[in-house]
Amino acid sequence: MTKSIRFNGIGITNGKVSGRIKLFGSSKRKIINSRTGSALDEKARLEIARKAAIKETKALEEKALKLLGEKEAQIFEIHGMLLEDEDFLDAVLEEIDKGKSAEEAVRQTAKSYGEMLKALDDEYLSARSADINDISAQIIRFLTGDVAENEENDTEPYILVASDLTPSETVKLETSKILGFVTFGGTPSSHTAILARAMGIPALVGTGTIGSIYDGEYALLNSEKGTLIISPTENEKREFEKEQSAYNKIAKEHEMYLRSIMKKPAVTRSGHKIMIYANIGSEQEIASAISNGAEGIGLLRSEFLYLSKDKYPSEDELFSAYRDIAIKMQGKRVVIRTLDIGADKQIPYFSLPKEENPALGYRAIRICLDRHELFKTQLRAILRASAYGRISIMLPMIISAEEIREAKSLLRDSMAELSTRGQEFDAKIELGIMIETPSAAIMSDILAKEVDFFSVGTNDLTQYTLAVDRQNPKVTHLCERNTEPVMRLIKIASEAIHHKGGWIGVCGEMAADLSLTQQFANIGIDELSVSVPYLLGVRGKVSECK
C-alpha cells in the first residue's frame, strides 16, 4: 500500500474539502534583456503597459472592496500610488536610456528599490518592497503579453497550493473554482488567509514547501485539524468522508438557520435590538447586500465616484449615483460618508501635497472644510438624492465641535442654493459623524449635542488609540490583542449619544468580529455595519447574545 504524504500548517476558516492539487506558478516567460527598438519605442511600450496596470489596479481595488472590505482595498490604493510615482518611473526610464529593454528596466528598478527599502531601519517602508515587486510584475506581464496561470480556465474545482500569493494574484483568482487554499508560508493575517475568511473557504498556511511533483495529485484538506494529506490511503479517504459528511450537515443546518432568521430583527435574548447594515463601495453591491439580509447601508464609501475618474465628478454625476442607490434600497436607511480622501487614498487630480505622516495629515473632512466648493458640490448631490429615499450624511475624521458646526453651515448653504433652484430635498436629513479618533470619543458628550448619530470607524480608532500603523504587518497583531482600550472609548461615545437621544453604530472591522458582538450589545450599540459576506454571521451571533 502506498503511504500518504502529510503536511501540517495553521488552519484558517474551519472546513474539510478534497480534490486535485493545483500548484500556482508565476509567469514562465523570460524577461528580454536586450532590445531591438529605440529608447523612444521602449518608453512608449512602458507607458502603455503602465496605464494598463493602473486600470487593472483600479478594478482590483473595486473587487477587493466588495469581497474583503476597506482595509484590504487600501492595498490597491497604495499600488495605484506606486504606479503613478514619478521617482519610480524616472528610475525605469533611466535604465531604458542605458540600453535596457522596458521589461529589464522595470525588473532592475524594482530590485534596486526593494533592496533599498529592505535595508532601511523602518518596518513600514521595508514591507513596501513587496508592493514594489507586485506592481512591477503587473507592468512586466503587460509588456510581455504573458497570461498568468491564475487567469487560465480550469474545468474542475481544485485546492490551490502556492508558496504565497501577492494581493493582486489573490484578488484575481477565479474563486468559484477554488476548494481551498494552501500556502507554504504566510500567517493567519496574510492576504490569502483574509480572502479565505471572507469567502468561507478552508485554508492552510505555513505548511513549508510542497514540491511540484504533487501538482495534480488528489488530496484531503482539513483546516480544522491543520492538515493536508496528499495521495491518501483508502482508509484515510473513508475516515475523511465520514468527517466531511458530518461537518457539511452541521454547516448546512447552520446556513439554513441563518437564512431563516435573515428577515427577522436581530435581537439579543435580553431584548436589545441591533440593526444589521452593510458597508458598500458601489451600487453593484446593493443586490448582494439585500439578498443577505441588510436592513440598510451603514457606510457608503462615497469616494468610489472620485477614485474611478480622472477629474472631479459633477454634481449631477454624484446625484445620479446616490439617487439610484437610494431608490434600490426602497426606503431603508443609506448612510453616505462624505468624501474621505487623503492619507492612503490618493487621487492625482486632487493634487494633494506629499506628507511625512499622511495618516495624521490633510485628509477627509479637513480637505472638505478647506475646499468649500468641492464639499458643497457633494452635499448638494446628497441632498437632492434624499428626495428619493432615506439618506443620512456622515462626516469622517471629526475631532472637534467646531468642525461639525462649520460643516453644518455649509450644509445650510447648500440647502439654500437648492431651494433657490426649486429642487427638492429632505430638510430634516439625518447628520452624524464618525468616531475615529480618541479626541472624538473623549469629547463625545460635546459632539453629541451637534448630531443625530455616531458611527465608530474602528480601523482608524484602533490605529490612533494604540499608535499602531494598521498597514504595517509587523505590528498589526497588536490590534487583535488590545481591543479593551478601543472598547472603552466606544462605551464613552455610546453613553454620550444615547444621553442626547441619538443612536450609535459600528462600521469598522471590529463590527464583524463575533468575539466582540456580546460586548457591543452590553454597551448599547444600536447598529453593526459589515461587509456583505459577514451579514448573516453577525445577525446569527446577535440572536445568541444575552
N, C-alpha and C positions, 0 to 999 in steps of 0.2 A: 504494500500500500504506500503510495506517495505521501510524504509528510507535508503538511501545510506550512506556510510561512506566516509568522505573526509579527505585526508591528504595533507598538503601543504609543499613545500620544495623549493629548488633552482633549477631551470631548467637548464639543460645542453644540448646543441645541439637541436635546435628547432625541434619539431615533435610531431605527435599525433598517438598513437598506442593503440590497445585494444586487450585483450587476458586474459588467465588464469594466475594467480599469481603462481610463484614457489618460495617458501621460501628456500633460500640457508642455509644449515646447515653444521656444522663441523662434523668431524668424531664421530660416535656414539659408537665406540668400546672402552671399558675401557682399561686404561693402566694397565698392570700387575705389581703389586708392589712387588711380590715375584717371585723367580725363581726356576727352577728345575735343571738347568745345573750349571757347574762350572763357575768361573770368566773368565777362558780362553774361554769357549763356548760363554759367553755373549759378550766378546770383539770381537770375530770372527763375531758374528751376527751384532754387531755395525759397524764393518768395511765394511761388505757387504752392509748394509743399507746406510752408509755414502757415499760410492762410487756410489751407485745408485742415491743418492740425488745430488751428484756432476754432474753426467751425465745428470740428468734431468734439473739441473740449467743451464748447457751449452745450452741445447736445448731450454729452456725458453728464454735465452738471445738472441739466434738467432731469435726466433719468435717475441720477443719484438722489436728487432732492425728492423725487417721487417714491423711490424704492427704499432709501435709507434715512432720509431726513436732512436737516440743515447742516449738521456738523460734518457729515461725510461729503456733502455737496461742496463745502468750502475748500476741500482738497482741490477740486477742479477750478475754483476761482483762483487759487494760487497758481495752478498750472497755466491758466489763461494769462495771468500777470507775467509769468516767466516767458511765455511765448511772445509777449509784447515788449519784453525787457530790451532796451536799446543796447545796454552794455554787452549782454549775451550775443545779440545779433551782430554787433560790431566785431566781436571777437571771432565769430564764424566767418564774416566777410573778410577779415584779415587773413584767416587761414586759406580762404579761396584765392586771395591775391598772392599768396605764397606758392600757388600752383596745385593746391589740393582740389579734389572733386568736392561737390557740395556735401555728399554723404560723409566723406572722410573728415571734412571740415567740422561738421556737426559732431561727429564722434569724438574728434580730438578736443574740441572745445568743451564738450560735456565731461570728458575725462579730466581735463585741467580744472574745470570748475568744481567737479566732485572732489578731487584730491585737495583742492584749496579749502573747501567748506569743511571736509572731514578733519583737516589739520587745525581748524580754529578751535579755540577753547570756549565754544559756545554750543550747547546741546541742540538748541533750536536750529541754528544755521547748519550744523553738521548733519542734522536729519533732513535738511532740504536737498542734500545731494541725491537722495532717492527720487525726488521730484524732478531734478535736472535730468536724471537718467530716463525717466518716464517720458518727458516731453521731447527729449532728443530722439528716443526710439520712435515716437509718433512721427516726427519730421522725416526720419530716415525711411520709415515704412512708406510714406507718401512719395518720397524721392525714388525709391526702388520699385514702387508698384507692387510691393510684396503683399500677399494675402496671408494675414496671420492665421495660425492654426485655430485660434478661438473663433474665427469667423467662418470656418468651414461648416458645411451641413453634415449633421450626424443623423443617421436613420434610427438609432436606438438611444435610449437614455443611458447614462454612464456615470461612474464615480470618477470625478476629476482629481487627478493626482498631480501636484506641482511642487517645485522647490519653494516657491512663494508666488504671489500674484501682485502686480502693481495695481494701483487704483483704477487706471484706465482699462487694464486687462480684466479686472474683476467685474466692472460695470458693463463691459461689452459682451460678456458671456451670454449665450442663449440659455437662460436659466431653466426654461421648461424642459430641457434635455438632461439637466444635472440631477442625479440622485443624491449625491453627497460630495463634500469637499475633503481632500486630504492634502496637507502641506508638510513638507519636510521640516521647515522652521515655523516661525510665526508664534503668536501668543493669542490668548483669548480676546485681546483688543486689536488684533490685526485687521486689515481691510477684509480679508476673506472671512474671518470669524464674524465680523459685524454684518456682512452681507448674508451669511448663513443664518444668523439670528433673525434678520429682517424677513427672510424668505421662509424660515422654519425648516431649513434643510439641515440634516445631520452633517457634522463636520468633525474633523480630527486635525489638530495642529501639533507641531513639534515631534513628528514621528522619526526624524532622522531620514537620511537619503534612502529612497526606494528606487532601485535600479530600473533602467529602461527595458530590461528583459521581461519585466512583469506587465508591460504595456499590452492590453487586450486580454489579460488573464481575469478569470472570474474571482470575485472577492466578496467578503462579508464585512460590512462596516457597522460597528456598534458604538455610537458616540457616547452612549450612557456608560459603557464599560471602558471606553477609550481604546478600542482595539480595531485593527484591520487585519483580517485573515485572508491571505491570498492562496488560491488553489486549495480550498477547504476539503477535508475528508467528507465522506458521506455522513458519518456520524455528526460531524460539526454542522453540516448543512441541515440535517434533520432537527438538531437542537436549536439552531438559529431560527428555523422556520416556525417552530413552536413559540419561541420568544417573540418573534416578529408578529405572529398572528395575535398573540395576547396583547402586545403593545398597540397594534393597529386598532384592535377592538376598543381598547380604552381611549385611544386618541380620537376615534370616530365618535364614540359616545360623548366625549368632551366637546367636540366640534358641534355635534347636534344640540347639546345643551346650550352652548354659547349662541347658536343660531336661534334657539327657541326663546331666549331672553333678549334678543337683539333689539326688538321694538318696544321692550318694556323699560320703564325708568330704571336707572341704576341707583339702587337704594341699599344702604347698609342694613344690617339686622336691627340696628337701633333706630332706624328710620331716617337717617341723614341721606338726602338725595344729592347725587353728584352728576352734573351734566357731562356727557361724553362727547367731546368735539374733536374735529380733525385739524391737523396742520397741513396746509397745502401750499404749493408754489405755482400752480397754474390751473386754468379752467378744466383741463383734461383730467384732473384728479377727482373732480366732483362726483362723477358716476360711481367710482370705486368707493369713495367715502360714504356715500348714501347707502350703497349696497352692503356696506359693513357696519351700518347702524349709527353713523354720525348724526348727532342731534343738531349740529351746527358746525360752523367753521370757527375755531378758536384763534387761528392765526393764518391769515392770508398774507404771504410774503409779497408785498406789492412791488418789490424791486425787480420781479421777474420780467416786467414790461420794459424796464430800463436796461437790464442785462442783455436782453435779446436784440437790442438795437444799436446802431452806430451814431444816433443823435437823440436828443431829448424827445420823448413821445409827446404828442399834442394832448390837450385837454380832452378832445373828442375821442382819441385813441384810448386814453385811460378810462374815460366814461364808458365806452362801448364794452371794454373788458369787465369792468366792475358790474355794470348793469347785467350782462349775461350771466355772471356768477350769481348775482342776487336773485335773478329770475329762476335759475336752475335749483336754487336752494329752497324755493317755494315757501318763503316766509320764515325760514329758520335763520337764526342769527348768523351773520357773517362779520367777523371782527377783522377789519383791514388795518394792518400795521403800516403806518406811513413810512415813507422811504427810509430804508436802513442801509445806507451806502457808507463806505469808508472802512478803515481797519483792513480786514482781509477781503472785503468786497470792493474791488476797484473797477471803475468804468472809465476807459480812456477819455471820452468826450467830457467828463466832469472836470478833467484837468486838476485833480486833487494833488496837493503838494506831497512830496515824499517826507515821511516822518520817521524819526528814530524809534518811536514806540507808538505805532498807529492804533493799537487796541485802546490806548488811553488818549487818543488824539481827536482829530477833526472827523467826526462821524455822526451818522443818524440825525437826531434832532438838532445837533449843533450845526450841521450843514443847512438844514431846512430853515432854522431861525436866522441864518446868515444870508440865505438866498431866498428872499421872500417870494419872488415871482415863481420860482421853482416849486416852492411849498404850496402856494395858493393855487397853482395850476392843478396839483394833485388834490387839494382839498375841494376845489370846485367840482372835479370829476367824481369824487367820492360822494359829495352832497347830491349831485344830480342822480347818481345811481341809487341813492337812498329812497328815491320816489318809487323804486321798483322792488323793494324788499326790505328786510330788517337788517340794516347795516350799522355797525359800530365803528368808531375811529379809535385807534390805539397808538399812542406816541411812544417811540422807543428811546432808550438811553436817557431817561429823565433823572436829574439829580436834585432839582430844586423846584419850589412852588413858582418862582419867577419864570422859569421856562414854560411851565404849564400855562400861566397867565398870558405870556406872550403868544403862545400857540393859540390860545382861545381868542385872543384879539384878532389874529389873522383869520381864524375860523369865522368870526363875526363879519370881518371884512368880506370874506368870500361869500357868505350868505347874502350880504347886502348887494354884492355885484350880481348874484344870480337873481335876486328879487327885481333888480333894475331891468334885467333881461326878460323877466317874466317866466323864468324856468322854475319848475317845482323841485322841492327837496323836503326832507324831514327836518323841520326847525328844532325839534327836540332830540336830535340824533345823540345817541349814547357816546360819551367820551371817556376813554380810560388811558392808563399809562402802563408801561412795562416796569416791573420791579426787577432791575438788572444789576443794580449797584448797591453796596451796603448803605450808601447815603440815602437812597430812596427808601430802603427798608427802615432805617433808623428814623427818618423823617416822615414816615408813612402817616402818622396822625395828622400832620400838617397837610400833606399831599392829598389825603382822603377828602379834605374839605373842597377840593377843586374838581374832583372827577366822580364818575359813576361806578367805575370798577378798576381793579388791578389785575394784571396778568403777569405771573412770575416767569421770567426768562432764566431758567436755572443754569443754562450753559454759561452765560456771562456772569450771573450772580455767583456761581461757584468759582469761576476764574478769578474774579476780583476779590472775593472773600478770602480765598485760600492762597492768593498770589501764585497761582498755577496757570501756566500757559497751556490751554486745552489743546493746542496743536503740536505740543512737544511730547512725543511718545515716551520720553524718559521720565516724565513727571505726571502723565495723565492718570496713572494708577492712584495718585494721591487724592484725586477727585472721588474715586469709588470708596476710599477708606474713610473719608472725612465729610460725611453728609450732615452731621449734627450741627455744625456752625451755620450751615445754609438753612437747615430746617428751623433753627431758632429765629433767623431773620424772617423767614416766611411766616412763622407764627405771629411775629410782631405786626407784620403787614396785614395778616388776616384779621387780627383783633381790631386794628385801626379802621379798616374799610367797613367791617361789619358794624362797628360803633356808629358809623355815619350812614348806615342803611344801604351800603353798596355790596357788591359781590366780588369774589376773587377766584381766579383760575390759575392753573399752572400749565405752561405751554412748552417748557424746555424738556430735555431728555429725561429728567427725573420723573416726569409725569408718567412715563411708560415703564418705570421700574416698579415691578409688582411687589418688591420687598418694602416699598415705601408707601403703598396705597393706604394701608391702615393708618399710618402717621398723618397722611394728608386728610383722611376722614376725621381723625382726632382733633386736628386744629381747625376744622371747619371749612376746608377748601370746597368751593361750590362747583368747580368745573375742572376737568382734566382734558387737555387737548394734546393729541398724539398723532404721529404719522399713521397713515391708513392701516398698515399691517398689524398695528398694535391695538386697534379699536376694540375688537372682540375680547381679547385677553384682558384688557383693563376693565371693560364692562363686567366680565365674569368675576374678576377679583373684587370689585366694589361690592357685588352681591354677597361675597363671602366674608366681608369685613364686619366687625362687631358694631 
